[in-house]
Amino acid sequence: MSETRVVVEVMLKPEILDPQGRAVKGAFARLGFEGVADIRQGKRFELTIEGELTADRMAALETLAGTLLCNPVIEDYRIVSVEGAA
Amino acid sequence: MSETRVVVEVMLKPEILDPQGRAVKGAFARLGFEGVADIRQGKRFELTIEGELTADRMAALETLAGTLLCNPVIEDYRIVSVEGAA
């Protein structure tokens, strides 16, 4: 049965302070890696979906990505990869 | 000054149970999106680095990605995107 693999990336909006990313940036400097201008931390979801992603299912996925997978007040999502697999 | 943008993706190793991904998969089903075979949740880091990423700095970045950004016992990392910007 065919499967479709989808990746959804969720990042804080650029104007929202990212304390996790800030902490990682501080750790880079303390560990001797200089010259880091910025680090932002986000989430990614790898979905394996049975069958094809029809237009209707893609629309439903967009809705879920924008409500369940991210908090639209402070986060943006991107559906970055949609590939069918045998 | 030139900047280099790097993305590091961190995912649980395939053999490690992913309770977050499992919870999201359950939510998809409850919300009416059927046919999800699997969902895995991971992290992504967007790094903006001043100047060029020389071979030495790339090696240092690999070390940090494999120790600071991920827990190598249960997670894999991938440096997926390295692009210079003006």
Backbone of each chain as nested JSON, in Angstrom:
{
  "chains": [
    {"id": "A", "residues": [
      {"number": 1, "name": "MET", "atoms": {"N": [0.845, -1.203, 0.0], "CA": [0.0, 0.0, 0.0], "C": [0.873, 1.243, 0.0]}},
      {"number": 2, "name": "SER", "atoms": {"N": [0.471, 2.219, -0.766], "CA": [1.311, 3.397, -0.89], "C": [1.191, 4.271, 0.355]}},
      {"number": 3, "name": "GLU", "atoms": {"N": [2.252, 4.948, 0.636], "CA": [2.275, 5.866, 1.769], "C": [2.793, 7.214, 1.301]}},
      {"number": 4, "name": "THR", "atoms": {"N": [2.378, 8.25, 2.002], "CA": [2.839, 9.593, 1.71], "C": [3.565, 10.113, 2.949]}},
      {"number": 5, "name": "ARG", "atoms": {"N": [4.747, 10.651, 2.741], "CA": [5.497, 11.204, 3.866], "C": [5.44, 12.73, 3.799]}},
      {"number": 6, "name": "VAL", "atoms": {"N": [5.1, 13.315, 4.917], "CA": [4.951, 14.764, 4.999], "C": [5.773, 15.262, 6.18]}},
      {"number": 7, "name": "VAL", "atoms": {"N": [6.454, 16.375, 6.002], "CA": [7.167, 17.004, 7.107], "C": [6.546, 18.371, 7.359]}},
      {"number": 8, "name": "VAL", "atoms": {"N": [6.205, 18.617, 8.61], "CA": [5.683, 19.922, 9.02], "C": [6.697, 20.553, 9.98]}},
      {"number": 9, "name": "GLU", "atoms": {"N": [7.125, 21.754, 9.642], "CA": [8.059, 22.488, 10.508], "C": [7.314, 23.589, 11.232]}},
      {"number": 10, "name": "VAL", "atoms": {"N": [7.558, 23.719, 12.515], "CA": [6.91, 24.749, 13.331], "C": [7.998, 25.575, 14.009]}},
      {"number": 11, "name": "MET", "atoms": {"N": [7.957, 26.864, 13.752], "CA": [8.93, 27.769, 14.384], "C": [8.184, 28.922, 15.044]}},
      {"number": 12, "name": "LEU", "atoms": {"N": [8.76, 29.451, 16.116], "CA": [8.222, 30.672, 16.702], "C": [8.267, 31.779, 15.656]}},
      {"number": 13, "name": "LYS", "atoms": {"N": [7.263, 32.661, 15.656], "CA": [7.29, 33.799, 14.748], "C": [8.549, 34.634, 15.029]}},
      {"number": 14, "name": "PRO", "atoms": {"N": [9.087, 35.27, 13.988], "CA": [10.359, 35.995, 14.152], "C": [10.324, 37.046, 15.263]}},
      {"number": 15, "name": "GLU", "atoms": {"N": [9.147, 37.648, 15.5], "CA": [9.086, 38.714, 16.498], "C": [8.921, 38.184, 17.922]}},
      {"number": 16, "name": "ILE", "atoms": {"N": [8.769, 36.868, 18.078], "CA": [8.593, 36.284, 19.41], "C": [9.955, 35.872, 19.972]}},
      {"number": 17, "name": "LEU", "atoms": {"N": [10.219, 36.274, 21.204], "CA": [11.47, 35.893, 21.869], "C": [11.535, 34.378, 22.021]}},
      {"number": 18, "name": "ASP", "atoms": {"N": [12.704, 33.804, 21.755], "CA": [12.886, 32.356, 21.803], "C": [13.899, 32.023, 22.901]}},
      {"number": 19, "name": "PRO", "atoms": {"N": [13.424, 31.805, 24.128], "CA": [14.363, 31.583, 25.233], "C": [15.181, 30.294, 25.078]}},
      {"number": 20, "name": "GLN", "atoms": {"N": [14.584, 29.259, 24.474], "CA": [15.353, 28.021, 24.262], "C": [16.518, 28.276, 23.317]}},
      {"number": 21, "name": "GLY", "atoms": {"N": [16.192, 28.955, 22.197], "CA": [17.248, 29.26, 21.239], "C": [18.318, 30.141, 21.855]}},
      {"number": 22, "name": "ARG", "atoms": {"N": [17.884, 31.103, 22.679], "CA": [18.83, 31.985, 23.346], "C": [19.767, 31.188, 24.264]}},
      {"number": 23, "name": "ALA", "atoms": {"N": [19.186, 30.215, 24.976], "CA": [19.996, 29.389, 25.882], "C": [21.018, 28.568, 25.095]}},
      {"number": 24, "name": "VAL", "atoms": {"N": [20.586, 28.02, 23.958], "CA": [21.509, 27.224, 23.151], "C": [22.625, 28.114, 22.608]}},
      {"number": 25, "name": "LYS", "atoms": {"N": [22.258, 29.328, 22.202], "CA": [23.264, 30.269, 21.704], "C": [24.308, 30.563, 22.783]}},
      {"number": 26, "name": "GLY", "atoms": {"N": [23.841, 30.766, 24.022], "CA": [24.764, 30.998, 25.132], "C": [25.682, 29.802, 25.364]}},
      {"number": 27, "name": "ALA", "atoms": {"N": [25.114, 28.601, 25.222], "CA": [25.913, 27.394, 25.422], "C": [26.984, 27.26, 24.339]}},
      {"number": 28, "name": "PHE", "atoms": {"N": [26.64, 27.597, 23.095], "CA": [27.634, 27.573, 22.011], "C": [28.83, 28.452, 22.377]}},
      {"number": 29, "name": "ALA", "atoms": {"N": [28.54, 29.677, 22.866], "CA": [29.632, 30.598, 23.206], "C": [30.469, 30.04, 24.356]}},
      {"number": 30, "name": "ARG", "atoms": {"N": [29.802, 29.515, 25.378], "CA": [30.54, 28.979, 26.524], "C": [31.412, 27.794, 26.13]}},
      {"number": 31, "name": "LEU", "atoms": {"N": [30.959, 27.038, 25.12], "CA": [31.704, 25.847, 24.694], "C": [32.735, 26.186, 23.621]}},
      {"number": 32, "name": "GLY", "atoms": {"N": [32.938, 27.471, 23.368], "CA": [34.038, 27.871, 22.504], "C": [33.702, 28.087, 21.051]}},
      {"number": 33, "name": "PHE", "atoms": {"N": [32.415, 27.996, 20.687], "CA": [32.036, 28.242, 19.298], "C": [31.597, 29.697, 19.185]}},
      {"number": 34, "name": "GLU", "atoms": {"N": [32.482, 30.528, 18.662], "CA": [32.219, 31.97, 18.612], "C": [31.492, 32.349, 17.32]}},
      {"number": 35, "name": "GLY", "atoms": {"N": [30.936, 33.54, 17.321], "CA": [30.394, 34.096, 16.085], "C": [29.019, 33.592, 15.72]}},
      {"number": 36, "name": "VAL", "atoms": {"N": [28.236, 33.17, 16.702], "CA": [26.861, 32.782, 16.413], "C": [25.981, 34.016, 16.569]}},
      {"number": 37, "name": "ALA", "atoms": {"N": [25.353, 34.444, 15.486], "CA": [24.512, 35.641, 15.536], "C": [23.159, 35.33, 16.153]}},
      {"number": 38, "name": "ASP", "atoms": {"N": [22.632, 34.137, 15.868], "CA": [21.297, 33.819, 16.367], "C": [21.056, 32.323, 16.267]}},
      {"number": 39, "name": "ILE", "atoms": {"N": [20.295, 31.793, 17.21], "CA": [19.812, 30.415, 17.121], "C": [18.334, 30.435, 17.493]}},
      {"number": 40, "name": "ARG", "atoms": {"N": [17.506, 29.834, 16.645], "CA": [16.081, 29.686, 16.921], "C": [15.78, 28.19, 16.979]}},
      {"number": 41, "name": "GLN", "atoms": {"N": [15.001, 27.805, 17.973], "CA": [14.648, 26.394, 18.105], "C": [13.182, 26.2, 17.767]}},
      {"number": 42, "name": "GLY", "atoms": {"N": [12.893, 25.155, 17.017], "CA": [11.517, 24.853, 16.661], "C": [11.271, 23.359, 16.681]}},
      {"number": 43, "name": "LYS", "atoms": {"N": [10.117, 22.99, 16.148], "CA": [9.709, 21.595, 16.143], "C": [9.554, 21.114, 14.706]}},
      {"number": 44, "name": "ARG", "atoms": {"N": [9.677, 19.82, 14.547], "CA": [9.325, 19.251, 13.247], "C": [8.556, 17.953, 13.465]}},
      {"number": 45, "name": "PHE", "atoms": {"N": [7.634, 17.694, 12.583], "CA": [6.805, 16.497, 12.654], "C": [6.969, 15.728, 11.356]}},
      {"number": 46, "name": "GLU", "atoms": {"N": [7.305, 14.453, 11.472], "CA": [7.368, 13.583, 10.299], "C": [6.113, 12.718, 10.306]}},
      {"number": 47, "name": "LEU", "atoms": {"N": [5.255, 12.925, 9.313], "CA": [4.002, 12.178, 9.242], "C": [4.098, 11.13, 8.137]}},
      {"number": 48, "name": "THR", "atoms": {"N": [3.687, 9.937, 8.444], "CA": [3.538, 8.901, 7.424], "C": [2.055, 8.643, 7.28]}},
      {"number": 49, "name": "ILE", "atoms": {"N": [1.529, 8.944, 6.094], "CA": [0.093, 8.88, 5.865], "C": [-0.199, 7.791, 4.861]}},
      {"number": 50, "name": "GLU", "atoms": {"N": [-1.193, 6.975, 5.183], "CA": [-1.561, 5.877, 4.285], "C": [-2.279, 6.431, 3.065]}},
      {"number": 51, "name": "GLY", "atoms": {"N": [-1.93, 5.897, 1.905], "CA": [-2.591, 6.31, 0.675], "C": [-2.102, 7.662, 0.207]}},
      {"number": 52, "name": "GLU", "atoms": {"N": [-2.831, 8.219, -0.717], "CA": [-2.436, 9.49, -1.307], "C": [-3.005, 10.656, -0.529]}},
      {"number": 53, "name": "LEU", "atoms": {"N": [-2.328, 11.768, -0.629], "CA": [-2.797, 12.988, 0.018], "C": [-3.614, 13.772, -1.012]}},
      {"number": 54, "name": "THR", "atoms": {"N": [-4.9, 13.511, -1.011], "CA": [-5.792, 14.215, -1.943], "C": [-5.911, 15.677, -1.52]}},
      {"number": 55, "name": "ALA", "atoms": {"N": [-6.548, 16.469, -2.382], "CA": [-6.703, 17.896, -2.077], "C": [-7.492, 18.087, -0.785]}},
      {"number": 56, "name": "ASP", "atoms": {"N": [-8.533, 17.256, -0.598], "CA": [-9.336, 17.365, 0.625], "C": [-8.498, 17.048, 1.862]}},
      {"number": 57, "name": "ARG", "atoms": {"N": [-7.711, 15.968, 1.769], "CA": [-6.902, 15.589, 2.926], "C": [-5.801, 16.615, 3.164]}},
      {"number": 58, "name": "MET", "atoms": {"N": [-5.263, 17.186, 2.095], "CA": [-4.246, 18.224, 2.245], "C": [-4.837, 19.431, 2.964]}},
      {"number": 59, "name": "ALA", "atoms": {"N": [-6.085, 19.776, 2.613], "CA": [-6.738, 20.905, 3.28], "C": [-6.943, 20.595, 4.762]}},
      {"number": 60, "name": "ALA", "atoms": {"N": [-7.352, 19.352, 5.057], "CA": [-7.532, 18.959, 6.459], "C": [-6.203, 18.995, 7.196]}},
      {"number": 61, "name": "LEU", "atoms": {"N": [-5.135, 18.565, 6.501], "CA": [-3.808, 18.584, 7.116], "C": [-3.367, 20.013, 7.403]}},
      {"number": 62, "name": "GLU", "atoms": {"N": [-3.635, 20.916, 6.461], "CA": [-3.298, 22.333, 6.675], "C": [-4.0, 22.852, 7.929]}},
      {"number": 63, "name": "THR", "atoms": {"N": [-5.289, 22.49, 8.069], "CA": [-6.049, 22.955, 9.233], "C": [-5.444, 22.423, 10.531]}},
      {"number": 64, "name": "LEU", "atoms": {"N": [-5.117, 21.129, 10.535], "CA": [-4.547, 20.545, 11.75], "C": [-3.161, 21.122, 12.03]}},
      {"number": 65, "name": "ALA", "atoms": {"N": [-2.375, 21.327, 10.987], "CA": [-1.031, 21.888, 11.195], "C": [-1.134, 23.276, 11.811]}},
      {"number": 66, "name": "GLY", "atoms": {"N": [-2.152, 24.028, 11.39], "CA": [-2.296, 25.393, 11.869], "C": [-2.984, 25.518, 13.211]}},
      {"number": 67, "name": "THR", "atoms": {"N": [-3.488, 24.419, 13.749], "CA": [-4.21, 24.499, 15.022], "C": [-3.651, 23.525, 16.054]}},
      {"number": 68, "name": "LEU", "atoms": {"N": [-3.464, 22.264, 15.643], "CA": [-2.976, 21.247, 16.588], "C": [-1.464, 21.273, 16.709]}},
      {"number": 69, "name": "LEU", "atoms": {"N": [-0.772, 21.377, 15.564], "CA": [0.688, 21.265, 15.593], "C": [1.371, 22.569, 15.985]}},
      {"number": 70, "name": "CYS", "atoms": {"N": [0.724, 23.679, 15.76], "CA": [1.326, 24.943, 16.176], "C": [0.306, 25.796, 16.9]}},
      {"number": 71, "name": "ASN", "atoms": {"N": [0.817, 26.728, 17.662], "CA": [-0.009, 27.743, 18.304], "C": [0.047, 28.964, 17.403]}},
      {"number": 72, "name": "PRO", "atoms": {"N": [-1.022, 29.218, 16.648], "CA": [-0.931, 30.248, 15.606], "C": [-0.729, 31.653, 16.155]}},
      {"number": 73, "name": "VAL", "atoms": {"N": [-0.901, 31.833, 17.457], "CA": [-0.67, 33.159, 18.026], "C": [0.832, 33.481, 18.024]}},
      {"number": 74, "name": "ILE", "atoms": {"N": [1.64, 32.467, 18.275], "CA": [3.08, 32.738, 18.423], "C": [3.938, 31.938, 17.448]}},
      {"number": 75, "name": "GLU", "atoms": {"N": [3.349, 30.999, 16.72], "CA": [4.16, 30.131, 15.866], "C": [3.664, 30.131, 14.422]}},
      {"number": 76, "name": "ASP", "atoms": {"N": [4.594, 29.9, 13.514], "CA": [4.28, 29.675, 12.103], "C": [4.568, 28.212, 11.773]}},
      {"number": 77, "name": "TYR", "atoms": {"N": [3.802, 27.663, 10.828], "CA": [4.108, 26.312, 10.371], "C": [4.366, 26.347, 8.876]}},
      {"number": 78, "name": "ARG", "atoms": {"N": [5.13, 25.368, 8.435], "CA": [5.36, 25.165, 7.004], "C": [5.271, 23.681, 6.721]}},
      {"number": 79, "name": "ILE", "atoms": {"N": [4.507, 23.326, 5.715], "CA": [4.508, 21.947, 5.238], "C": [5.583, 21.893, 4.178]}},
      {"number": 80, "name": "VAL", "atoms": {"N": [6.722, 21.286, 4.511], "CA": [7.897, 21.476, 3.674], "C": [8.165, 20.334, 2.712]}},
      {"number": 81, "name": "SER", "atoms": {"N": [7.602, 19.198, 2.967], "CA": [7.962, 18.069, 2.119], "C": [6.779, 17.136, 2.018]}},
      {"number": 82, "name": "VAL", "atoms": {"N": [6.364, 16.848, 0.824], "CA": [5.296, 15.887, 0.589], "C": [5.807, 14.938, -0.477]}},
      {"number": 83, "name": "GLU", "atoms": {"N": [6.034, 13.711, -0.088], "CA": [6.526, 12.762, -1.087], "C": [5.809, 11.43, -0.935]}},
      {"number": 84, "name": "GLY", "atoms": {"N": [5.453, 10.88, -2.06], "CA": [4.844, 9.566, -2.054], "C": [5.924, 8.502, -2.008]}},
      {"number": 85, "name": "ALA", "atoms": {"N": [5.628, 7.384, -1.397], "CA": [6.579, 6.273, -1.34], "C": [5.835, 5.001, -1.71]}},
      {"number": 86, "name": "ALA", "atoms": {"N": [6.55, 4.066, -2.25], "CA": [5.894, 2.825, -2.689], "C": [5.414, 2.037, -1.486]}}
    ]},
    {"id": "B", "residues": [
      {"number": 1, "name": "MET", "atoms": {"N": [28.342, 42.292, 6.498], "CA": [29.12, 41.094, 6.863], "C": [28.347, 39.846, 6.447]}},
      {"number": 2, "name": "SER", "atoms": {"N": [29.051, 38.91, 5.893], "CA": [28.368, 37.716, 5.409], "C": [27.944, 36.828, 6.572]}},
      {"number": 3, "name": "GLU", "atoms": {"N": [26.861, 36.14, 6.354], "CA": [26.355, 35.216, 7.363], "C": [26.105, 33.871, 6.707]}},
      {"number": 4, "name": "THR", "atoms": {"N": [26.185, 32.827, 7.519], "CA": [25.893, 31.487, 7.041], "C": [24.71, 30.96, 7.842]}},
      {"number": 5, "name": "ARG", "atoms": {"N": [23.728, 30.43, 7.134], "CA": [22.56, 29.872, 7.81], "C": [22.626, 28.352, 7.764]}},
      {"number": 6, "name": "VAL", "atoms": {"N": [22.455, 27.743, 8.925], "CA": [22.563, 26.296, 9.051], "C": [21.318, 25.791, 9.76]}},
      {"number": 7, "name": "VAL", "atoms": {"N": [20.773, 24.681, 9.293], "CA": [19.654, 24.044, 9.987], "C": [20.101, 22.677, 10.479]}},
      {"number": 8, "name": "VAL", "atoms": {"N": [19.864, 22.418, 11.753], "CA": [20.164, 21.108, 12.343], "C": [18.845, 20.475, 12.764]}},
      {"number": 9, "name": "GLU", "atoms": {"N": [18.597, 19.274, 12.266], "CA": [17.381, 18.535, 12.629], "C": [17.743, 17.424, 13.605]}},
      {"number": 10, "name": "VAL", "atoms": {"N": [16.959, 17.295, 14.645], "CA": [17.192, 16.265, 15.656], "C": [15.925, 15.43, 15.786]}},
      {"number": 11, "name": "MET", "atoms": {"N": [16.056, 14.124, 15.569], "CA": [14.903, 13.22, 15.707], "C": [15.297, 12.064, 16.617]}},
      {"number": 12, "name": "LEU", "atoms": {"N": [14.326, 11.534, 17.324], "CA": [14.559, 10.31, 18.077], "C": [14.962, 9.201, 17.11]}},
      {"number": 13, "name": "LYS", "atoms": {"N": [15.874, 8.334, 17.557], "CA": [16.243, 7.199, 16.711], "C": [14.992, 6.364, 16.419]}},
      {"number": 14, "name": "PRO", "atoms": {"N": [14.96, 5.73, 15.236], "CA": [13.742, 5.003, 14.836], "C": [13.3, 3.947, 15.857]}},
      {"number": 15, "name": "GLU", "atoms": {"N": [14.25, 3.355, 16.573], "CA": [13.878, 2.287, 17.495], "C": [13.413, 2.803, 18.854]}},
      {"number": 16, "name": "ILE", "atoms": {"N": [13.474, 4.124, 19.052], "CA": [13.06, 4.698, 20.329], "C": [11.591, 5.107, 20.259]}},
      {"number": 17, "name": "LEU", "atoms": {"N": [10.811, 4.689, 21.25], "CA": [9.399, 5.073, 21.308], "C": [9.283, 6.592, 21.418]}},
      {"number": 18, "name": "ASP", "atoms": {"N": [8.345, 7.159, 20.682], "CA": [8.157, 8.607, 20.648], "C": [6.77, 8.939, 21.2]}},
      {"number": 19, "name": "PRO", "atoms": {"N": [6.668, 9.136, 22.517], "CA": [5.339, 9.362, 23.105], "C": [4.685, 10.651, 22.628]}},
      {"number": 20, "name": "GLN", "atoms": {"N": [5.467, 11.692, 22.326], "CA": [4.878, 12.931, 21.813], "C": [4.243, 12.687, 20.46]}},
      {"number": 21, "name": "GLY", "atoms": {"N": [5.004, 12.019, 19.578], "CA": [4.472, 11.724, 18.253], "C": [3.238, 10.838, 18.343]}},
      {"number": 22, "name": "ARG", "atoms": {"N": [3.267, 9.888, 19.271], "CA": [2.127, 9.003, 19.459], "C": [0.886, 9.788, 19.888]}},
      {"number": 23, "name": "ALA", "atoms": {"N": [1.093, 10.75, 20.778], "CA": [-0.028, 11.568, 21.251], "C": [-0.607, 12.395, 20.105]}},
      {"number": 24, "name": "VAL", "atoms": {"N": [0.272, 12.956, 19.276], "CA": [-0.204, 13.752, 18.144], "C": [-0.978, 12.868, 17.173]}},
      {"number": 25, "name": "LYS", "atoms": {"N": [-0.455, 11.642, 16.956], "CA": [-1.155, 10.708, 16.064], "C": [-2.559, 10.416, 16.585]}},
      {"number": 26, "name": "GLY", "atoms": {"N": [-2.68, 10.216, 17.887], "CA": [-3.994, 9.976, 18.484], "C": [-4.919, 11.163, 18.308]}},
      {"number": 27, "name": "ALA", "atoms": {"N": [-4.349, 12.362, 18.439], "CA": [-5.166, 13.571, 18.281], "C": [-5.668, 13.7, 16.847]}},
      {"number": 28, "name": "PHE", "atoms": {"N": [-4.813, 13.378, 15.868], "CA": [-5.246, 13.42, 14.463], "C": [-6.475, 12.533, 14.273]}},
      {"number": 29, "name": "ALA", "atoms": {"N": [-6.42, 11.308, 14.819], "CA": [-7.543, 10.384, 14.653], "C": [-8.797, 10.931, 15.333]}},
      {"number": 30, "name": "ARG", "atoms": {"N": [-8.636, 11.468, 16.55], "CA": [-9.799, 12.002, 17.268], "C": [-10.423, 13.182, 16.534]}},
      {"number": 31, "name": "LEU", "atoms": {"N": [-9.575, 13.942, 15.83], "CA": [-10.07, 15.125, 15.123], "C": [-10.529, 14.796, 13.704]}},
      {"number": 32, "name": "GLY", "atoms": {"N": [-10.577, 13.508, 13.388], "CA": [-11.201, 13.112, 12.141], "C": [-10.273, 12.916, 10.962]}},
      {"number": 33, "name": "PHE", "atoms": {"N": [-8.959, 13.02, 11.195], "CA": [-8.012, 12.781, 10.098], "C": [-7.566, 11.329, 10.193]}},
      {"number": 34, "name": "GLU", "atoms": {"N": [-8.132, 10.492, 9.331], "CA": [-7.882, 9.056, 9.394], "C": [-6.668, 8.677, 8.544]}},
      {"number": 35, "name": "GLY", "atoms": {"N": [-6.164, 7.483, 8.792], "CA": [-5.141, 6.932, 7.909], "C": [-3.739, 7.436, 8.173]}},
      {"number": 36, "name": "VAL", "atoms": {"N": [-3.474, 7.865, 9.399], "CA": [-2.107, 8.252, 9.728], "C": [-1.381, 7.02, 10.253]}},
      {"number": 37, "name": "ALA", "atoms": {"N": [-0.357, 6.593, 9.551], "CA": [0.385, 5.397, 9.946], "C": [1.342, 5.705, 11.091]}},
      {"number": 38, "name": "ASP", "atoms": {"N": [1.941, 6.878, 11.07], "CA": [2.932, 7.192, 12.102], "C": [3.187, 8.696, 12.12]}},
      {"number": 39, "name": "ILE", "atoms": {"N": [3.453, 9.22, 13.297], "CA": [3.934, 10.592, 13.435], "C": [5.103, 10.58, 14.419]}},
      {"number": 40, "name": "ARG", "atoms": {"N": [6.208, 11.195, 14.002], "CA": [7.373, 11.334, 14.888], "C": [7.615, 12.825, 15.078]}},
      {"number": 41, "name": "GLN", "atoms": {"N": [7.889, 13.197, 16.315], "CA": [8.148, 14.601, 16.6], "C": [9.619, 14.795, 16.927]}},
      {"number": 42, "name": "GLY", "atoms": {"N": [10.195, 15.829, 16.373], "CA": [11.592, 16.137, 16.648], "C": [11.805, 17.625, 16.773]}},
      {"number": 43, "name": "LYS", "atoms": {"N": [13.077, 17.992, 16.815], "CA": [13.444, 19.397, 16.988], "C": [14.21, 19.888, 15.778]}},
      {"number": 44, "name": "ARG", "atoms": {"N": [14.171, 21.193, 15.577], "CA": [15.04, 21.775, 14.568], "C": [15.623, 23.073, 15.106]}},
      {"number": 45, "name": "PHE", "atoms": {"N": [16.845, 23.321, 14.711], "CA": [17.561, 24.511, 15.145], "C": [17.977, 25.284, 13.902]}},
      {"number": 46, "name": "GLU", "atoms": {"N": [17.639, 26.567, 13.861], "CA": [18.091, 27.446, 12.788], "C": [19.21, 28.313, 13.335]}},
      {"number": 47, "name": "LEU", "atoms": {"N": [20.403, 28.108, 12.822], "CA": [21.567, 28.855, 13.294], "C": [21.955, 29.899, 12.265]}},
      {"number": 48, "name": "THR", "atoms": {"N": [22.212, 31.105, 12.728], "CA": [22.776, 32.146, 11.884], "C": [24.179, 32.415, 12.396]}},
      {"number": 49, "name": "ILE", "atoms": {"N": [25.166, 32.112, 11.548], "CA": [26.562, 32.17, 11.97], "C": [27.263, 33.272, 11.201]}},
      {"number": 50, "name": "GLU", "atoms": {"N": [28.017, 34.094, 11.942], "CA": [28.734, 35.199, 11.3], "C": [29.91, 34.655, 10.502]}},
      {"number": 51, "name": "GLY", "atoms": {"N": [30.09, 35.189, 9.306], "CA": [31.219, 34.781, 8.489], "C": [30.99, 33.422, 7.855]}},
      {"number": 52, "name": "GLU", "atoms": {"N": [32.075, 32.886, 7.316], "CA": [31.964, 31.615, 6.613], "C": [32.14, 30.445, 7.567]}},
      {"number": 53, "name": "LEU", "atoms": {"N": [31.569, 29.332, 7.162], "CA": [31.705, 28.106, 7.935], "C": [32.888, 27.332, 7.364]}},
      {"number": 54, "name": "THR", "atoms": {"N": [34.071, 27.596, 7.925], "CA": [35.266, 26.898, 7.467], "C": [35.201, 25.437, 7.882]}},
      {"number": 55, "name": "ALA", "atoms": {"N": [36.113, 24.643, 7.38], "CA": [36.132, 23.221, 7.705], "C": [36.297, 23.015, 9.213]}},
      {"number": 56, "name": "ASP", "atoms": {"N": [37.148, 23.835, 9.842], "CA": [37.341, 23.722, 11.291], "C": [36.052, 24.025, 12.051]}},
      {"number": 57, "name": "ARG", "atoms": {"N": [35.381, 25.101, 11.629], "CA": [34.145, 25.469, 12.326], "C": [33.052, 24.447, 12.055]}},
      {"number": 58, "name": "MET", "atoms": {"N": [33.045, 23.888, 10.839], "CA": [32.053, 22.849, 10.53], "C": [32.276, 21.63, 11.423]}},
      {"number": 59, "name": "ALA", "atoms": {"N": [33.556, 21.284, 11.656], "CA": [33.861, 20.148, 12.534], "C": [33.398, 20.446, 13.959]}},
      {"number": 60, "name": "ALA", "atoms": {"N": [33.635, 21.695, 14.408], "CA": [33.191, 22.077, 15.756], "C": [31.67, 22.037, 15.845]}},
      {"number": 61, "name": "LEU", "atoms": {"N": [31.023, 22.467, 14.753], "CA": [29.555, 22.448, 14.739], "C": [29.029, 21.019, 14.799]}},
      {"number": 62, "name": "GLU", "atoms": {"N": [29.681, 20.127, 14.064], "CA": [29.274, 18.711, 14.106], "C": [29.366, 18.172, 15.532]}},
      {"number": 63, "name": "THR", "atoms": {"N": [30.464, 18.532, 16.209], "CA": [30.653, 18.062, 17.589], "C": [29.54, 18.584, 18.496]}},
      {"number": 64, "name": "LEU", "atoms": {"N": [29.234, 19.875, 18.367], "CA": [28.19, 20.459, 19.215], "C": [26.813, 19.886, 18.872]}},
      {"number": 65, "name": "ALA", "atoms": {"N": [26.565, 19.691, 17.582], "CA": [25.273, 19.13, 17.186], "C": [25.094, 17.73, 17.773]}},
      {"number": 66, "name": "GLY", "atoms": {"N": [26.199, 16.988, 17.842], "CA": [26.122, 15.609, 18.321], "C": [26.173, 15.469, 19.829]}},
      {"number": 67, "name": "THR", "atoms": {"N": [26.39, 16.576, 20.527], "CA": [26.49, 16.481, 21.988], "C": [25.529, 17.45, 22.68]}},
      {"number": 68, "name": "LEU", "atoms": {"N": [25.545, 18.72, 22.243], "CA": [24.7, 19.735, 22.891], "C": [23.273, 19.706, 22.351]}},
      {"number": 69, "name": "LEU", "atoms": {"N": [23.132, 19.599, 21.025], "CA": [21.801, 19.722, 20.418], "C": [21.023, 18.415, 20.465]}},
      {"number": 70, "name": "CYS", "atoms": {"N": [21.723, 17.3, 20.544], "CA": [20.991, 16.043, 20.649], "C": [21.597, 15.179, 21.735]}},
      {"number": 71, "name": "ASN", "atoms": {"N": [20.802, 14.25, 22.194], "CA": [21.275, 13.224, 23.127], "C": [21.611, 12.002, 22.279]}},
      {"number": 72, "name": "PRO", "atoms": {"N": [22.905, 11.755, 22.043], "CA": [23.266, 10.722, 21.059], "C": [22.86, 9.304, 21.464]}},
      {"number": 73, "name": "VAL", "atoms": {"N": [22.449, 9.124, 22.71], "CA": [21.985, 7.795, 23.119], "C": [20.641, 7.481, 22.462]}},
      {"number": 74, "name": "ILE", "atoms": {"N": [19.796, 8.501, 22.347], "CA": [18.447, 8.236, 21.853], "C": [18.081, 9.041, 20.607]}},
      {"number": 75, "name": "GLU", "atoms": {"N": [18.941, 9.977, 20.212], "CA": [18.574, 10.86, 19.1], "C": [19.648, 10.859, 18.02]}},
      {"number": 76, "name": "ASP", "atoms": {"N": [19.208, 11.109, 16.8], "CA": [20.102, 11.339, 15.66], "C": [19.987, 12.795, 15.252]}},
      {"number": 77, "name": "TYR", "atoms": {"N": [21.077, 13.353, 14.724], "CA": [20.993, 14.715, 14.188], "C": [21.419, 14.686, 12.728]}},
      {"number": 78, "name": "ARG", "atoms": {"N": [20.933, 15.679, 12.021], "CA": [21.349, 15.88, 10.631], "C": [21.555, 17.364, 10.412]}},
      {"number": 79, "name": "ILE", "atoms": {"N": [22.678, 17.727, 9.834], "CA": [22.874, 19.108, 9.412], "C": [22.379, 19.164, 7.981]}},
      {"number": 80, "name": "VAL", "atoms": {"N": [21.206, 19.775, 7.788], "CA": [20.515, 19.595, 6.513], "C": [20.687, 20.751, 5.558]}},
      {"number": 81, "name": "SER", "atoms": {"N": [21.076, 21.883, 6.027], "CA": [21.119, 23.023, 5.122], "C": [22.236, 23.956, 5.553]}},
      {"number": 82, "name": "VAL", "atoms": {"N": [23.112, 24.241, 4.655], "CA": [24.174, 25.2, 4.919], "C": [24.176, 26.16, 3.745]}},
      {"number": 83, "name": "GLU", "atoms": {"N": [23.804, 27.397, 3.992], "CA": [23.802, 28.351, 2.893], "C": [24.379, 29.674, 3.357]}},
      {"number": 84, "name": "GLY", "atoms": {"N": [25.19, 30.241, 2.504], "CA": [25.74, 31.56, 2.782], "C": [24.761, 32.627, 2.343]}},
      {"number": 85, "name": "ALA", "atoms": {"N": [24.754, 33.743, 3.043], "CA": [23.884, 34.856, 2.676], "C": [24.7, 36.134, 2.716]}},
      {"number": 86, "name": "ALA", "atoms": {"N": [24.302, 37.097, 1.918], "CA": [25.072, 38.335, 1.838], "C": [24.962, 39.113, 3.142]}}
    ]}
  ]
}
